[in-house]
Amino acid sequence: MTSHSSQGQTADRVLIQVDTELGAKDLLNSRMAYVAVSSGAQDAQIFTNNASALGKVLSRDVSHAPAIEPEAIEQKIAPQSVPIEEIAQELEIGL
């Protein structure tokens, strides 16, 4: 079972195989490590082909940068002051 398909499930014992020379290196990252290790209630063991490279491979951060910078969001939703008379005029309401 893969770590992603087992997400949310718990087992008493978890065996994790991490090939540091695997072609799909994008799948080996801190999230995968967290999901895999946290699934073991009593024991989690990691098996790898390269123990010295394991820490670097599993510490990769895969967080994405936001599409819009926070400053741009604040500028777009900044409150504007509009006199009530203008709103009433647009809605054709007499005050």
ABEGO torsion letter per residue (X at the ends): XBAAAABGBBBABBBBBBBAABABAAABBAAAAAAAAAABAABBBBBBABAAAAAAAAABBABBBBABBAAAAAAAABBBBBBAAAAAAAAGBBX
